[in-house]
Amino acid sequence: MKPVFANSAIVTAPERLFVRGGTWRCVPLKVRYGLFQHPAAGLVLIDTGYGPRVTRGRRGLGLRLYNAILGPDLAVDGQPETVLHRLGFTPDDVSIAIITHFHADHVAGLDLFPTARIIAKTEVLGKILKQPARKNLRHGIFTELLPAGLVSRTVDVDGLAVSEAPLGLGKGRDLFGDGSVLAINLPGHAEGHFGLCFACLPRPLLYAVDAQWSSDALEDDRRPGFPASLIADDPLAVAESTRRVFAFRRAGGEVLLCHDPASSPHDLAQDTP
């Protein structure tokens, strides 16, 4: 049950914004989302990446400004529907979608999966749906990207059984009751932000999502400060989560980040049949 990750878009940013000591050269950051086949639960999606609902068509002013500032360049061949068809599936085959947090680059394609059960933080979702749009906008959240009826098909990740993750990572929520995939709280980047530990792989894998944007930034002396701290929900919590992720890697675990520009063996190859 090895996950694969596709890239939905490229967002270009100066290296020194996300790695301390980096240069001003512009680096193409990926916007990954993942897929894996669970033997009992079926086809599972990890977030959705960016999609055309962010970049074109009828959108609110806030979302249009967000798109203009970040300028994501969509990867046409990396959109979920295209990738699923290439792998022999359709969006209706996705039984579960895990939403690690509700930023636009993680939920923009949710409308493609109207039959999927959602695993997410229900308390955070409820708060987002109730609070003023301006407050959500400050955190890169747009309720117009969240499909109607989302609450009714969402399972609260915090209501699942607790299990110990490998390599000193701490406790996590057992998503399928078999210890194979654990949701690990990694606060700081966004409210309710969590990663996924694939604990049963020969070398445990932690998909740490947006704990940092580059694997280089996991090290203490390369962790970015200002202005990266401006977009964090809690900069102190980011630092603590980063230390935990780095300690897991140092203990022998494998770490993958959503936006890391470096290629990963877990990235889906373009020629995958």
Backbone hydrogen bonds in HBPLUS format (Angstrom, degrees):
<---DONOR---> <-ACCEPTOR-->    atom                        ^
c    i                          cat <-CA-CA->   ^        H-A-AA   ^      H-
h    n   atom  resd res      DA  || num        DHA   H-A  angle D-A-AA Bond
n    s   type  num  typ     dist DA aas  dist angle  dist       angle   num
A0004-VAL N   A0035-LEU O   2.92 MM  31  5.46 160.2  1.95 156.8 163.2     1
A0035-LEU N   A0004-VAL O   2.84 MM  31  5.46 147.1  1.95 158.9 167.3     2
A0005-PHE N   A0266-HIS O   2.88 MM 261  6.03 147.8  1.98 151.5 154.6     3
A0268-LEU N   A0005-PHE O   2.73 MM 263  5.45 163.5  1.76 146.8 145.5     4
A0006-ALA N   A0033-TYR O   2.92 MM  27  5.67 147.4  2.02 163.0 171.7     5
A0033-TYR N   A0006-ALA O   3.05 MM  27  5.67 141.8  2.20 151.3 159.7     6
A0008-SER N   A0031-VAL O   2.96 MM  23  5.57 172.7  1.97 146.2 144.9     7
A0075-ALA N   A0008-SER O   2.85 MM  67  5.16 178.5  1.85 124.5 124.9     8
A0010-ILE N   A0073-ASP O   2.95 MM  63  5.12 149.2  2.05 128.4 137.6     9
A0073-ASP N   A0010-ILE O   2.85 MM  63  5.12 171.3  1.86 151.3 154.1    10
A0011-VAL N   A0029-LEU O   2.96 MM  18  5.14 160.2  2.00 144.5 151.0    11
A0029-LEU N   A0011-VAL O   2.83 MM  18  5.14 162.6  1.86 141.6 143.1    12
A0013-ALA N   A0027-VAL O   3.11 MM  14  5.47 158.1  2.16 141.5 145.0    13
A0027-VAL N   A0013-ALA O   2.80 MM  14  5.47 175.1  1.80 142.0 141.9    14
A0017-LEU N   A0014-PRO O   3.06 MM   3  5.72 162.2  2.10 119.2 124.8    15
A0015-GLU N   A0025-ARG O   3.00 MM  10  6.02 155.5  2.06 159.9 161.6    16
A0018-PHE N   A0015-GLU O   3.09 MM   3  5.83 154.2  2.16 120.1 126.1    17
A0019-VAL N   A0015-GLU O   3.01 MM   4  6.02 129.9  2.27 152.1 166.2    18
A0016-ARG N   A0023-THR O   2.90 MM   7  5.23 138.5  2.07 162.4 156.6    19
A0022-GLY N   A0019-VAL O   3.02 MM   3  5.38 151.3  2.10 136.7 134.7    20
A0020-ARG N   A0222-ARG O   2.82 MM 202  4.44 160.6  1.85 129.6 127.3    21
A0032-ARG N   A0258-CYS O   3.29 MM 226  4.97 160.4  2.33 124.5 130.1    22
A0034-GLY N   A0046-ILE O   2.99 MM  12  4.60 159.6  2.04 130.0 135.6    23
A0046-ILE N   A0034-GLY O   2.79 MM  12  4.60 162.6  1.82 131.3 130.0    24
A0036-PHE N   A0044-VAL O   2.99 MM   8  5.38 150.1  2.08 148.5 154.8    25
A0044-VAL N   A0036-PHE O   2.81 MM   8  5.38 167.1  1.83 168.1 172.5    26
A0038-HIS N   A0042-GLY O   2.82 MM   4  4.93 168.2  1.83 143.2 139.1    27
A0042-GLY N   A0038-HIS O   2.99 MM   4  4.93 149.6  2.09 130.1 133.9    28
A0095-SER N   A0043-LEU O   2.91 MM  52  5.62 144.4  2.04 144.2 154.4    29
A0096-ILE N   A0043-LEU O   3.44 MM  53  6.81 158.7  2.49 152.2 154.8    30
A0045-LEU N   A0096-ILE O   2.85 MM  51  6.22 164.3  1.87 155.8 160.5    31
A0098-ILE N   A0045-LEU O   2.75 MM  53  6.09 169.5  1.76 164.7 163.2    32
A0047-ASP N   A0098-ILE O   2.75 MM  51  5.83 156.6  1.80 160.6 168.9    33
A0048-THR N   A0106-HIS O   3.05 MM  58  5.18 137.7  2.23 110.5 121.5    34
A0054-VAL N   A0051-GLY O   3.03 MM   3  5.92 165.2  2.05 126.6 130.8    35
A0056-ARG N   A0052-PRO O   3.01 MM   4  5.65 152.9  2.08 151.1 150.8    36
A0064-ARG N   A0060-GLY O   3.03 MM   4  6.30 154.6  2.09 151.5 159.2    37
A0065-LEU N   A0061-LEU O   2.93 MM   4  6.19 157.1  1.99 154.2 159.9    38
A0066-TYR N   A0062-GLY O   2.94 MM   4  6.13 158.9  1.99 146.7 153.0    39
A0067-ASN N   A0063-LEU O   2.95 MM   4  6.12 160.2  1.99 145.7 150.4    40
A0068-ALA N   A0064-ARG O   2.98 MM   4  6.17 151.8  2.06 141.6 149.6    41
A0069-ILE N   A0065-LEU O   2.94 MM   4  6.17 151.5  2.02 151.7 158.4    42
A0070-LEU N   A0066-TYR O   3.06 MM   4  6.26 173.0  2.07 155.8 157.4    43
A0071-GLY N   A0067-ASN O   2.75 MM   4  5.36 148.2  1.85 138.5 148.9    44
A0078-GLY N   A0075-ALA O   2.87 MM   3  5.03 147.6  1.98 105.4 116.1    45
A0082-THR N   A0079-GLN O   3.00 MM   3  5.42 116.3  2.43 111.3 126.4    46
A0083-VAL N   A0079-GLN O   2.95 MM   4  6.17 166.4  1.97 163.2 167.7    47
A0084-LEU N   A0080-PRO O   2.85 MM   4  5.94 164.8  1.87 154.4 158.8    48
A0085-HIS N   A0081-GLU O   3.10 MM   4  6.27 160.3  2.14 143.2 148.2    49
A0086-ARG N   A0082-THR O   3.01 MM   4  6.25 153.5  2.08 145.5 153.2    50
A0087-LEU N   A0083-VAL O   3.04 MM   4  6.31 136.7  2.23 143.4 154.9    51
A0087-LEU N   A0084-LEU O   3.08 MM   3  5.10 129.2  2.35  95.3 109.0    52
A0089-PHE N   A0084-LEU O   2.72 MM   5  4.89 166.7  1.73 144.3 140.8    53
A0088-GLY N   A0085-HIS O   3.05 MM   3  4.97 157.9  2.10 100.8 107.5    54
A0093-ASP N   A0090-THR O   2.88 MM   3  5.41 155.6  1.94 117.2 125.2    55
A0094-VAL N   A0091-PRO O   3.14 MM   3  5.59 159.9  2.18 111.6 117.6    56
A0117-ARG N   A0095-SER O   2.87 MM  22  6.11 168.3  1.88 144.5 140.7    57
A0097-ALA N   A0117-ARG O   2.81 MM  20  6.23 153.9  1.88 158.6 165.9    58
A0119-ILE N   A0097-ALA O   2.97 MM  22  6.27 159.4  2.02 144.5 147.6    59
A0099-ILE N   A0119-ILE O   2.94 MM  20  6.20 165.6  1.96 161.0 164.8    60
A0194-PHE N   A0100-THR O   3.30 MM  94  5.33 144.8  2.43 130.2 140.1    61
A0106-HIS N   A0103-HIS O   2.91 MM   3  5.55 158.3  1.96 124.4 128.0    62
A0104-ALA N   A0140-GLY O   3.17 MM  36  6.31 149.6  2.27 175.5 174.8    63
A0107-VAL N   A0104-ALA O   3.38 MM   3  5.41 152.0  2.46 101.2 108.6    64
A0108-ALA N   A0104-ALA O   3.14 MM   4  5.51 129.5  2.41 152.7 153.8    65
A0110-LEU N   A0107-VAL O   3.09 MM   3  5.40 169.7  2.10 123.8 123.2    66
A0112-LEU N   A0109-GLY O   3.01 MM   3  5.75 164.6  2.04 122.7 127.6    67
A0113-PHE N   A0110-LEU O   3.03 MM   3  5.68 169.5  2.04 122.2 125.6    68
A0116-ALA N   A0113-PHE O   3.31 MM   3  5.50 156.5  2.36 106.7 113.4    69
A0118-ILE N   A0153-ARG O   2.93 MM  35  6.03 177.6  1.93 154.7 155.4    70
A0155-VAL N   A0118-ILE O   2.66 MM  37  5.99 167.7  1.67 167.6 167.6    71
A0120-ALA N   A0155-VAL O   3.15 MM  35  6.41 162.1  2.18 163.8 168.5    72
A0157-VAL N   A0120-ALA O   2.87 MM  37  5.42 163.6  1.90 140.7 145.3    73
A0125-LEU N   A0121-LYS O   3.03 MM   4  6.30 162.4  2.06 152.4 157.9    74
A0126-GLY N   A0122-THR O   2.91 MM   4  6.04 164.2  1.94 148.5 152.4    75
A0127-LYS N   A0123-GLU O   3.07 MM   4  6.26 153.2  2.14 142.4 149.6    76
A0128-ILE N   A0124-VAL O   2.94 MM   4  6.18 159.6  1.98 154.1 159.2    77
A0129-LEU N   A0125-LEU O   3.05 MM   4  6.30 159.1  2.09 153.1 158.0    78
A0130-LYS N   A0127-LYS O   3.20 MM   3  5.24 138.8  2.38  97.4 108.7    79
A0131-GLN N   A0127-LYS O   2.98 MM   4  6.05 152.0  2.06 156.4 162.4    80
A0135-LYS N   A0132-PRO O   3.07 MM   3  5.51 131.6  2.32 107.7 119.5    81
A0136-ASN N   A0132-PRO O   3.28 MM   4  6.71 157.7  2.33 150.0 156.2    82
A0137-LEU N   A0133-ALA O   2.79 MM   4  5.98 157.2  1.85 153.4 160.5    83
A0138-ARG N   A0134-ARG O   3.25 MM   4  6.41 149.7  2.34 137.5 143.1    84
A0139-HIS N   A0136-ASN O   2.95 MM   3  5.35 139.6  2.11 107.6 119.3    85
A0141-ILE N   A0136-ASN O   3.00 MM   5  4.94 162.3  2.03 134.5 134.8    86
A0140-GLY N   A0137-LEU O   3.02 MM   3  5.04 167.9  2.04 112.1 112.6    87
A0145-LEU N   A0142-PHE O   3.02 MM   3  5.84 167.3  2.03 123.6 127.7    88
A0146-LEU N   A0143-THR O   2.98 MM   3  5.21 160.3  2.02 109.9 116.4    89
A0153-ARG N   A0150-LEU O   3.24 MM   3  5.65 145.0  2.37 107.6 116.8    90
A0154-THR N   A0151-VAL O   3.21 MM   3  5.22 167.8  2.23 112.4 112.5    91
A0159-GLY N   A0156-ASP O   3.01 MM   3  5.40 161.4  2.05 112.0 118.0    92
A0160-LEU N   A0157-VAL O   3.30 MM   3  5.61 168.8  2.31 110.7 113.5    93
A0174-ASP N   A0161-ALA O   2.79 MM  13  5.53 165.0  1.81 161.5 166.5    94
A0163-SER N   A0172-GLY O   2.80 MM   9  5.43 160.0  1.84 158.2 163.3    95
A0172-GLY N   A0163-SER O   2.79 MM   9  5.43 158.7  1.84 161.1 168.6    96
A0165-ALA N   A0170-GLY O   2.74 MM   5  5.45 164.5  1.76 156.1 161.3    97
A0169-LEU N   A0166-PRO O   3.19 MM   3  5.97 161.3  2.23 121.4 126.5    98
A0173-ARG N   A0183-ALA O   2.93 MM  10  4.90 155.3  1.99 133.3 138.3    99
A0183-ALA N   A0173-ARG O   2.83 MM  10  4.90 159.5  1.88 137.5 141.1   100
A0175-LEU N   A0181-VAL O   3.07 MM   6  5.92 157.4  2.13 162.8 169.8   101
A0199-ALA N   A0180-SER O   3.06 MM  19  5.44 123.4  2.40 130.6 142.3   102
A0182-LEU N   A0197-CYS O   2.92 MM  15  5.04 161.5  1.96 141.0 146.8   103
A0197-CYS N   A0182-LEU O   2.79 MM  15  5.04 166.2  1.80 150.8 155.4   104
A0184-ILE N   A0195-GLY O   2.83 MM  11  5.04 161.5  1.86 132.1 138.4   105
A0195-GLY N   A0184-ILE O   2.76 MM  11  5.04 158.8  1.80 152.1 150.9   106
A0186-LEU N   A0193-HIS O   3.06 MM   7  5.74 162.1  2.10 137.4 141.4   107
A0233-ASP N   A0188-GLY O   2.81 MM  45  5.29 123.3  2.13 147.9 164.7   108
A0234-ASP N   A0188-GLY O   2.86 MM  46  4.40 149.2  1.96 135.1 134.8   109
A0233-ASP N   A0189-HIS O   3.33 MM  44  5.28 141.1  2.49  98.2 108.3   110
A0193-HIS N   A0190-ALA O   3.10 MM   3  5.29 161.8  2.13 132.6 129.6   111
A0196-LEU N   A0207-TYR O   2.98 MM  11  5.11 155.1  2.05 136.4 142.9   112
A0207-TYR N   A0196-LEU O   2.75 MM  11  5.11 165.5  1.77 161.0 157.9   113
A0198-PHE N   A0205-LEU O   2.71 MM   7  5.10 159.6  1.75 159.1 163.8   114
A0205-LEU N   A0198-PHE O   3.32 MM   7  5.10 158.1  2.37 127.2 129.6   115
A0254-GLU N   A0204-PRO O   2.85 MM  50  6.13 169.6  1.86 164.4 167.4   116
A0206-LEU N   A0254-GLU O   2.75 MM  48  6.12 160.8  1.78 160.8 166.5   117
A0256-LEU N   A0206-LEU O   3.01 MM  50  6.35 158.0  2.06 152.7 153.1   118
A0208-ALA N   A0256-LEU O   2.88 MM  48  6.09 139.3  2.05 158.2 171.2   119
A0211-ALA N   A0208-ALA O   2.97 MM   3  5.71 155.6  2.04 140.5 148.4   120
A0258-CYS N   A0209-VAL O   2.85 MM  49  4.70 164.5  1.87 124.4 129.7   121
A0217-ALA N   A0214-SER O   3.03 MM   3  5.44 140.3  2.19 108.3 118.5   122
A0218-LEU N   A0215-SER O   3.20 MM   3  5.53 166.2  2.22 111.5 114.7   123
A0222-ARG N   A0219-GLU O   2.94 MM   3  5.41 159.7  1.98 118.0 124.7   124
A0228-ALA N   A0225-GLY O   2.86 MM   3  5.70 110.4  2.35 136.3 145.6   125
A0229-SER N   A0225-GLY O   3.07 MM   4  5.64 142.3  2.22 123.5 131.7   126
A0230-LEU N   A0227-PRO O   2.95 MM   3  5.50 154.2  2.02 115.3 123.0   127
A0231-ILE N   A0228-ALA O   3.27 MM   3  6.02 150.9  2.36 117.9 123.1   128
A0232-ALA N   A0229-SER O   3.25 MM   3  5.21 155.7  2.32 100.3 107.5   129
A0237-ALA N   A0234-ASP O   3.07 MM   3  5.35 118.8  2.46 105.7 120.2   130
A0238-VAL N   A0234-ASP O   2.99 MM   4  6.31 147.7  2.09 151.6 161.9   131
A0239-ALA N   A0235-PRO O   3.15 MM   4  6.45 155.3  2.22 145.0 149.7   132
A0240-GLU N   A0236-LEU O   3.20 MM   4  6.54 155.5  2.27 144.5 150.5   133
A0241-SER N   A0237-ALA O   2.87 MM   4  6.06 166.0  1.89 154.0 158.0   134
A0242-THR N   A0238-VAL O   2.86 MM   4  6.01 156.6  1.92 150.0 156.9   135
A0243-ARG N   A0239-ALA O   3.05 MM   4  6.29 152.4  2.13 142.2 149.1   136
A0244-ARG N   A0240-GLU O   3.11 MM   4  6.43 154.6  2.17 147.9 154.2   137
A0245-VAL N   A0241-SER O   2.99 MM   4  6.29 159.3  2.04 151.6 156.9   138
A0246-PHE N   A0242-THR O   2.91 MM   4  6.10 163.2  1.94 153.2 157.8   139
A0247-ALA N   A0243-ARG O   2.90 MM   4  6.06 155.4  1.96 145.9 152.7   140
A0248-PHE N   A0244-ARG O   3.00 MM   4  6.23 151.1  2.09 144.3 151.9   141
A0249-ARG N   A0245-VAL O   3.06 MM   4  6.38 156.9  2.12 147.4 153.2   142
A0250-ARG N   A0246-PHE O   2.85 MM   4  6.09 157.0  1.90 149.5 156.5   143
A0251-ALA N   A0247-ALA O   2.93 MM   4  6.08 137.5  2.12 139.5 150.3   144
A0253-GLY N   A0248-PHE O   2.98 MM   5  5.47 154.5  2.05 153.6 146.7   145
A0252-GLY N   A0249-ARG O   3.06 MM   3  5.29 159.7  2.10 106.9 112.8   146
A0267-ASP N   A0264-SER O   2.98 MM   3  5.27 164.4  2.00 111.8 117.0   147
A0272-THR N   A0269-ALA O   3.14 MM   3  5.33 163.0  2.17 115.9 115.4   148
